Amino acid sequence: MVVSLAAYVYASIRTPEHEFQAWFAFVLFFADAAVANAIVPSPPLV
């Protein structure tokens, strides 16, 4: 998750506008978490 978020931050710095879109980072975080959970499912909390 940290690597994908760091890649997005780097890409946003490299754009001409230098805009960091927080909503996209939020979506990216949850998408990465969903992929990680599909690969290694976490045990139920209850």
Protein Blocks (a to p, Z undefined) as FASTA:
>chain_A
ZZmmmmmmmmmmmpmnlpacfklmmmmmmmmmmmmmmmmccddfZZ
